[in-house]
Each structure stands twice: as structure tokens, then as C-alpha cells.
Amino acid sequence: MSETAYLPIIDLGPARAGDYAPTGALISDAFSTSGFCYLRNHGISEDLIRRVHDEALDFFHAPMDEKLACKPKEAVRGFNALNRTTMYGAENPDYKEFYQIGLELPADDPVVLAGQPLRGPNQWPADRPAFREAMTDYFEAVGGCGQHLLRAVACSLGIAPDFFVSKYDRPLQRTQAIWYPPHPPEREKDQFGVAPHTDYGCITLLWQDGTGGLDVQGVDGQWVPAPPIPGTLVINIGDLLCRWSNRRYNSNMHRVTNRSGRERLSIATFYDPDYDAIVDPRDLNLPDGVDSLFPPVSAGDYIIGRIRDSQKPKSA
């Protein structure tokens, strides 16, 4: 571990080799304070990251008509234009474009036919097979990283390393390539790429380019920069894991601003459980005499509720 105690760098190498306890101990320290850390030796190749970066930028630079041909349908997949989402309490919509994919399920899959939210086939732009291949390869690679990370998280909470495996049979993993144009000069003071918020689900795995702009709220309420560190991902927990851990772990406020004068690209993955997975703190080894702070909740119902809230018009 290095950097500051608030935003440590944690080595996933031992966990990827099957030794989860050392990584789990470091995760416990990080997640019980800031809820954030950097992760090195994550197992995603730099060649793959560069491929996704280049293909995503090429897509975001395409004419708007081409991008809008992939706008979301039922499963919240595809291209999302500027001003699509508004975080709770924000004055303005987020100033970003993003392209989202999830677990690929055919239209005749039983959960798709049943109308389960967030399920279905991905949307892909026509005539961009390299974009599809890069995004798909990254989705699989970052999901593998998430599996190792969750085993270390389980160890950190004093439960069996494979506790989360049965909860992630068909995970609600959502991977987004996110493009942030520079903030308009006249809106620098009140415009965010992503306004202050906590994430909705369990864990987030974020690759960011060299532009910077991610801030994490400190315990004193001040904003702490989380600058890019080559060879790492930024990891944070979301509200579901905060609930599941009975607030032993902290889902912390963070934000993105892009006042660099140039574009910014990141790749965010929200690695969340099956839709029907029940999030119940009583299953995560509560200390003796400690009551659950939260009632059980379906992971999918909670996440889709938060997504729908973020996409309501401000007047709603």
C-alpha cells in the first residue's frame, strides 16, 4: 500500500493467485474510511485498455446521427447523449456522453421475455466491429477482475471467499465508456461531468485517462483529488455494499469535473449482483449484539430505482 492512507494503492496480485486474506485486510482499511482505493496488478492488459480507449474515442467523435442510432431502448444499453442523467441535488444534468453495455442476453431469454429491467441484448453501432470486439473483451476482463476482488472483500468481512459467487450467476454488470467534453467556460462554476453522488451498486472499477478530474469527498467534507495513476484502476463501493456490510464499509460521495480544456475518457464498470440477489446484512457475519440497519432488498429493484431517479426531468 502506498500514496495516502485515504486513497491507498492495493495490490490484487495475491488475490489473483488465490491468497485473498492479505488483499482483504487492506481493502477493509480502505473501504471503512474513504470507500476508495487504487488497484494494481488487476489483470487487464494495457493493450486491451488502449484498444477500448481508441475505439471509444473514435465512436464519440462520430456524427451525432450515427451515435443516436444506438440510443437506449428497454435495457438501458447503447449511446446516451449529453444531459441524459441528473444526480440527486444537482442543479444541472451531467455533462457527458456514455455508451453502456451489459450481460449479453438474447431477446428470447426467459428473463428478457419476463420484462426484467436491465436485461436484454446489447446495442451496437453498425459498421464498427472493432468497437464491439474491444468493449466485449474489456467487459469480460474487468468482470474477471471483479470476481477476484469480491473474494477479497468477502475475506475482509469475515465470510467465506466464495460467498458472492452464487449472487453473481448472471450479474447486473454495466460497463460504460464515458466521454467528457471540456466544460463550457461560462458554466465552469456550476457544471459537473458527474455531479456529487454515491454509486448505486456493490463495487465500481474505473479506468481513467491522464486528464484528471475525479474527486472524492474527505471525512472533513473537503474534496480530495483521485488523480490518474498509470497501471491502476480506481475502486469504490456503492450503496448496496454499504447496506450489505451494515455500514461497516462506506459508499462515499465523489464527482467529476473537466476544466482541463480538453476531452476526457474513462471506462467505468458497475459490477453488481444478479437482479434477484437479496442484499441482507444478516448474511455478512454481523458482530454479536449488532442489529441489521437495513431491511433485505432485491439488488435489481434497488439499482433500477436509482437509475430511474437519475433520468427523471428535474421538475419531476
C-alpha positions as CSV (number, residue, x, y, z in Angstrom):
1,M,0.0,0.0,0.0
2,S,1.2,3.5,-0.8
3,E,0.0,7.0,-1.5
4,T,-2.1,8.4,1.3
5,A,-3.9,6.4,3.9
6,Y,-7.1,7.8,2.5
7,L,-6.7,6.7,-1.1
8,P,-4.3,3.7,-0.9
9,I,-2.9,1.6,-3.7
10,I,-3.7,-2.1,-3.1
11,D,-2.1,-5.0,-4.9
12,L,-4.6,-7.5,-6.3
13,G,-1.8,-9.9,-7.3
14,P,-2.0,-12.1,-4.2
15,A,-5.8,-12.4,-4.6
16,R,-5.5,-13.3,-8.3
17,A,-3.1,-16.1,-7.1
18,G,-5.7,-17.4,-4.6
19,D,-4.5,-15.7,-1.4
20,Y,-7.3,-13.4,-0.5
21,A,-6.7,-12.6,3.1
22,P,-3.8,-10.0,2.6
23,T,-5.7,-8.1,0.0
24,G,-8.8,-8.3,2.2
25,A,-7.1,-6.8,5.1
26,L,-6.0,-3.8,3.1
27,I,-9.5,-3.5,1.5
28,S,-11.1,-3.4,5.0
29,D,-9.0,-0.4,5.9
30,A,-9.7,1.5,2.7
31,F,-13.4,0.7,2.5
32,S,-14.1,1.5,6.1
33,T,-12.7,5.0,5.6
34,S,-12.9,6.6,2.2
35,G,-14.6,3.7,0.4
36,F,-12.0,4.1,-2.3
37,C,-8.6,2.7,-3.3
38,Y,-6.4,2.2,-6.3
39,L,-5.9,-1.3,-7.6
40,R,-2.7,-2.5,-9.3
41,N,-2.0,-5.9,-10.8
42,H,-5.6,-6.0,-11.8
43,G,-5.0,-8.4,-14.7
44,I,-6.4,-6.2,-17.5
45,S,-3.8,-5.8,-20.2
46,E,-2.7,-2.4,-21.3
47,D,-3.1,-3.4,-24.9
48,L,-6.8,-4.1,-24.3
49,I,-7.3,-0.8,-22.4
50,R,-5.6,1.1,-25.2
51,R,-7.9,-0.7,-27.7
52,V,-11.0,0.2,-25.9
53,H,-9.8,3.8,-25.4
54,D,-9.1,4.3,-29.1
55,E,-12.3,2.7,-30.4
56,A,-14.4,4.6,-27.9
57,L,-12.9,7.9,-28.8
58,D,-13.4,7.2,-32.4
59,F,-17.1,6.4,-31.7
60,F,-17.7,9.6,-29.6
61,H,-16.1,11.7,-32.4
62,A,-18.6,10.3,-34.9
63,P,-21.5,12.4,-36.2
64,M,-24.4,12.6,-33.7
65,D,-26.8,11.0,-36.1
66,E,-24.7,7.8,-36.1
67,K,-24.5,7.8,-32.3
68,L,-28.2,8.4,-31.8
69,A,-29.0,5.4,-33.9
70,C,-27.8,3.5,-30.8
71,K,-29.8,5.3,-28.2
72,P,-31.1,3.2,-25.3
73,K,-34.2,1.0,-25.5
74,E,-35.6,-1.3,-22.9
75,A,-32.4,-2.5,-21.3
76,V,-30.6,0.9,-20.9
77,R,-28.0,-0.2,-23.4
78,G,-26.3,1.9,-26.0
79,F,-25.4,5.6,-26.5
80,N,-26.5,8.2,-24.0
81,A,-26.2,11.8,-25.1
82,L,-25.3,14.9,-23.1
83,N,-27.8,15.8,-20.3
84,R,-29.2,12.2,-20.0
85,T,-28.7,11.9,-16.3
86,T,-29.0,14.2,-13.3
87,M,-27.7,13.3,-9.9
88,Y,-29.8,13.9,-6.9
89,G,-29.5,17.5,-5.6
90,A,-27.7,18.7,-8.8
91,E,-28.6,21.9,-10.5
92,N,-27.7,20.7,-14.0
93,P,-27.6,17.4,-15.8
94,D,-24.2,15.6,-16.1
95,Y,-22.1,17.0,-18.9
96,K,-21.0,13.7,-20.5
97,E,-21.8,11.2,-23.2
98,F,-21.6,7.5,-22.5
99,Y,-22.0,4.1,-24.2
100,Q,-23.2,1.3,-21.9
101,I,-23.2,-2.5,-22.4
102,G,-24.3,-5.3,-20.1
103,L,-24.5,-9.1,-20.0
104,E,-25.5,-10.2,-23.5
105,L,-28.8,-12.0,-23.4
106,P,-30.9,-12.9,-26.4
107,A,-34.3,-11.5,-26.9
108,D,-35.9,-14.9,-26.2
109,D,-34.1,-15.4,-22.9
110,P,-36.7,-16.1,-20.1
111,V,-35.7,-13.1,-18.0
112,V,-35.9,-10.8,-21.1
113,L,-39.3,-12.2,-22.1
114,A,-40.4,-11.7,-18.5
115,G,-39.5,-8.0,-18.8
116,Q,-36.8,-8.0,-16.1
117,P,-35.3,-4.5,-16.2
118,L,-31.6,-4.0,-17.3
119,R,-31.7,-7.3,-19.3
120,G,-31.5,-7.9,-23.0
121,P,-29.2,-7.8,-26.0
122,N,-26.7,-5.1,-26.3
123,Q,-27.0,-2.5,-29.0
124,W,-24.0,-2.0,-31.3
125,P,-23.3,0.6,-33.9
126,A,-23.3,-0.6,-37.5
127,D,-20.0,-1.0,-39.3
128,R,-17.9,-0.8,-36.1
129,P,-16.9,-4.4,-35.4
130,A,-13.7,-3.3,-33.7
131,F,-15.6,-1.2,-31.2
132,R,-17.9,-4.1,-30.4
133,E,-15.0,-6.5,-30.0
134,A,-13.0,-4.2,-27.8
135,M,-15.9,-3.4,-25.5
136,T,-16.9,-7.0,-25.2
137,D,-13.3,-8.1,-24.4
138,Y,-13.0,-5.4,-21.8
139,F,-16.4,-6.3,-20.3
140,E,-15.2,-9.9,-19.8
141,A,-11.7,-8.9,-18.5
142,V,-13.0,-6.4,-15.9
143,G,-15.6,-8.9,-14.8
144,G,-12.8,-11.4,-14.0
145,C,-11.1,-8.7,-12.0
146,G,-14.3,-8.1,-10.1
147,Q,-14.6,-11.8,-9.2
148,H,-11.2,-11.8,-7.6
149,L,-11.9,-8.5,-5.8
150,L,-15.1,-9.7,-4.4
151,R,-13.4,-12.8,-2.9
152,A,-11.0,-10.5,-1.1
153,V,-14.0,-8.3,0.0
154,A,-15.7,-11.4,1.4
155,C,-12.5,-12.3,3.4
156,S,-12.4,-8.8,4.7
157,L,-15.8,-9.2,6.1
158,G,-15.1,-12.5,7.8
159,I,-17.1,-14.7,5.5
160,A,-16.2,-17.4,3.1
161,P,-14.3,-16.2,0.0
162,D,-16.9,-17.7,-2.3
163,F,-19.9,-16.0,-0.6
164,F,-20.7,-13.7,-3.5
165,V,-20.3,-16.4,-6.3
166,S,-23.9,-17.6,-6.1
167,K,-25.0,-13.9,-6.1
168,Y,-23.2,-13.3,-9.4
169,D,-24.5,-16.1,-11.6
170,R,-25.9,-13.5,-14.2
171,P,-24.6,-10.3,-12.8
172,L,-26.0,-6.8,-13.5
173,Q,-22.6,-5.7,-14.7
174,R,-22.8,-2.5,-16.6
175,T,-19.7,-1.2,-18.4
176,Q,-19.6,2.3,-19.7
177,A,-17.2,4.2,-22.0
178,I,-17.7,7.8,-20.8
179,W,-16.7,10.9,-22.8
180,Y,-16.4,14.3,-21.1
181,P,-16.1,17.3,-23.3
182,P,-14.4,20.3,-21.7
183,H,-16.9,22.4,-19.6
184,P,-18.1,25.5,-21.4
185,P,-16.2,28.4,-20.0
186,E,-19.4,30.2,-19.0
187,R,-20.5,27.2,-16.9
188,E,-17.3,26.2,-15.1
189,K,-18.6,27.0,-11.7
190,D,-22.0,25.2,-11.7
191,Q,-21.3,22.4,-14.2
192,F,-20.1,18.9,-13.5
193,G,-19.2,16.0,-15.7
194,V,-20.8,13.9,-13.0
195,A,-22.3,15.8,-10.0
196,P,-21.5,14.7,-6.5
197,H,-23.1,11.3,-5.8
198,T,-22.6,7.8,-4.4
199,D,-22.7,4.8,-6.7
200,Y,-25.8,2.6,-6.6
201,G,-24.5,-1.0,-6.5
202,C,-21.7,-3.1,-5.0
203,I,-18.3,-2.2,-6.5
204,T,-17.2,0.1,-9.2
205,L,-14.0,-0.4,-11.2
206,L,-12.8,2.7,-13.1
207,W,-10.1,3.2,-15.6
208,Q,-9.4,6.9,-16.3
209,D,-7.2,8.6,-18.8
210,G,-4.5,11.1,-17.9
211,T,-6.7,14.1,-17.8
212,G,-7.8,14.0,-14.2
213,G,-10.9,15.5,-12.7
214,L,-12.1,12.8,-10.3
215,D,-12.6,14.0,-6.7
216,V,-13.5,12.1,-3.5
217,Q,-15.1,13.7,-0.5
218,G,-12.9,13.6,2.6
219,V,-14.1,12.9,6.1
220,D,-13.9,16.7,6.7
221,G,-16.1,17.4,3.8
222,Q,-13.3,18.7,1.6
223,W,-12.7,17.3,-1.8
224,V,-9.6,15.1,-2.3
225,P,-8.3,14.6,-5.9
226,A,-8.0,11.0,-7.2
227,P,-5.5,11.6,-10.0
228,P,-4.8,9.0,-12.6
229,I,-2.0,6.6,-11.6
230,P,-0.7,4.5,-14.5
231,G,-1.3,0.8,-14.3
232,T,-4.2,1.1,-11.8
233,L,-7.9,1.1,-11.6
234,V,-9.8,3.2,-9.1
235,I,-12.1,1.1,-7.0
236,N,-15.0,2.3,-4.8
237,I,-18.0,0.7,-3.2
238,G,-21.6,1.6,-3.8
239,D,-24.7,1.8,-1.7
240,L,-25.6,-1.9,-2.0
241,L,-22.3,-3.0,-0.5
242,C,-22.7,-0.3,2.2
243,R,-26.0,-1.8,3.1
244,W,-24.8,-5.4,2.8
245,S,-21.9,-4.6,5.2
246,N,-24.3,-2.9,7.6
247,R,-22.3,0.4,7.1
248,R,-19.0,-1.2,8.1
249,Y,-18.0,0.0,4.6
250,N,-18.6,3.5,3.3
251,S,-20.1,4.4,0.0
252,N,-18.6,7.8,-0.4
253,M,-19.5,10.9,-2.4
254,H,-17.5,11.7,-5.5
255,R,-17.7,13.9,-8.5
256,V,-16.1,14.5,-11.9
257,T,-15.2,17.9,-13.3
258,N,-13.4,18.6,-16.6
259,R,-11.9,22.0,-16.6
260,S,-8.8,20.8,-18.4
261,G,-9.8,22.4,-21.7
262,R,-9.6,19.0,-23.5
263,E,-11.7,15.9,-23.7
264,R,-11.6,13.2,-21.0
265,L,-12.3,9.5,-21.3
266,S,-13.0,6.9,-18.6
267,I,-14.3,3.4,-18.6
268,A,-16.5,2.6,-15.6
269,T,-17.8,-0.8,-14.7
270,F,-20.5,-1.3,-12.1
271,Y,-20.0,-4.9,-11.0
272,D,-23.3,-5.7,-9.4
273,P,-25.2,-8.9,-8.4
274,D,-28.0,-10.8,-10.1
275,Y,-31.2,-8.9,-10.3
276,D,-32.9,-11.2,-7.8
277,A,-30.0,-11.4,-5.3
278,I,-31.2,-10.5,-1.9
279,V,-29.0,-7.9,-0.1
280,D,-29.4,-8.7,3.6
281,P,-26.8,-7.5,6.2
282,R,-27.6,-10.5,8.4
283,D,-25.8,-12.8,5.8
284,L,-22.5,-11.0,6.2
285,N,-21.3,-12.0,9.6
286,L,-22.7,-9.2,11.8
287,P,-20.8,-8.9,15.1
288,D,-22.6,-10.3,18.2
289,G,-25.2,-8.0,19.5
290,V,-25.3,-5.8,16.4
291,D,-28.7,-5.5,14.6
292,S,-29.2,-5.0,10.9
293,L,-29.6,-1.4,9.9
294,F,-31.4,-2.2,6.7
295,P,-34.2,-4.5,5.6
296,P,-33.5,-7.0,2.8
297,V,-33.8,-5.7,-0.7
298,S,-33.5,-7.1,-4.2
299,A,-30.3,-5.9,-5.8
300,G,-32.0,-5.2,-9.1
301,D,-35.0,-3.4,-7.7
302,Y,-32.7,-1.1,-5.8
303,I,-30.4,-0.3,-8.7
304,I,-33.2,0.2,-11.3
305,G,-34.9,2.6,-8.8
306,R,-31.8,4.7,-8.6
307,I,-31.2,4.7,-12.3
308,R,-34.8,5.8,-13.0
309,D,-34.5,8.6,-10.4
310,S,-31.3,9.9,-12.2
311,Q,-33.1,10.1,-15.5
312,K,-36.2,12.0,-14.4
313,P,-36.6,15.6,-15.5
314,K,-35.6,18.0,-12.7
315,S,-39.2,19.1,-12.4
316,A,-40.5,15.6,-11.8
